[in-house]
């Protein structure tokens, strides 16, 4: 093989190699985002927390409540207020 054809083969290898790297850099984030959106649709994203300053209570929000902004407050004595 002469020098010109060796350089041609090297150029083609570098061209396809850099195209593969560029495709991987673009495709991986796109595919990752699509999979996480699909998986998040199956999870109930309910949040629960407690705050203690004299009185302890729990605030609950759930996708199963009547409104997306609805809040249920459960006080330390078991009394409930809000949308429970």
C-alpha positions in Angstrom: 0.0 0.0 0.0 1.4 3.4 -0.8 1.4 6.4 1.4 -1.5 8.2 -0.2 -3.9 5.3 0.3 -2.7 4.9 3.9 -3.5 8.6 4.6 -6.9 8.1 2.9 -7.8 5.2 5.2 -6.7 7.1 8.2 -8.9 10.1 7.2 -11.9 7.9 6.7 -11.3 6.2 10.1 -11.0 9.5 11.8 -14.1 10.9 10.1 -16.3 8.0 11.1 -14.8 7.8 14.6 -15.5 11.5 15.2 -19.0 11.1 13.8 -19.6 8.2 16.2 -18.4 10.3 19.2 -20.6 13.3 18.1 -23.6 11.0 17.8 -23.0 9.5 21.2 -22.7 12.9 22.8 -26.0 14.0 21.3 -28.0 10.7 21.6 -27.2 9.7 25.2 -28.8 12.8 26.9 -31.9 12.6 24.6 -32.5 8.9 25.3 -31.9 9.4 29.0 -34.5 12.2 29.2 -37.0 10.1 27.4 -36.6 7.2 29.8 -36.8 9.2 33.0 -40.0 10.9 31.8 -41.6 7.5 31.1 -40.5 6.1 34.5 -41.7 9.2 36.4 -45.2 8.7 35.1 -45.5 5.5 37.2 -44.5 7.0 40.5 -46.9 8.8 43.0 -44.9 11.9 43.8 -46.5 12.5 47.2 -44.5 14.6 49.7 -44.6 14.2 53.5 -42.9 16.4 56.1 -42.9 17.4 59.7 -42.1 20.7 61.4 -41.6 21.0 65.1 -41.9 24.3 67.0 -44.1 23.7 70.0 -46.7 21.9 67.9 -45.8 19.0 65.6 -47.8 18.5 62.5 -47.5 16.7 59.1 -48.3 18.3 55.8 -49.4 15.9 53.0 -50.0 16.5 49.4 -50.9 13.9 46.9 -52.0 13.5 43.3 -55.0 11.7 44.6 -56.4 14.8 46.3 -59.2 16.9 44.6 -56.8 19.7 43.5 -53.1 19.7 42.6 -52.7 22.5 45.2 -54.7 20.8 48.0 -52.9 20.3 51.3 -53.8 18.0 54.2 -52.5 19.1 57.7 -52.4 16.4 60.4 -51.8 17.8 63.9 -50.0 16.0 66.7 -53.4 15.2 68.4 -54.6 13.5 65.3 -56.9 16.4 64.2 -56.9 17.0 60.5 -57.5 20.2 58.5 -57.4 21.1 54.9 -58.2 18.7 52.1 -57.7 15.3 53.8 
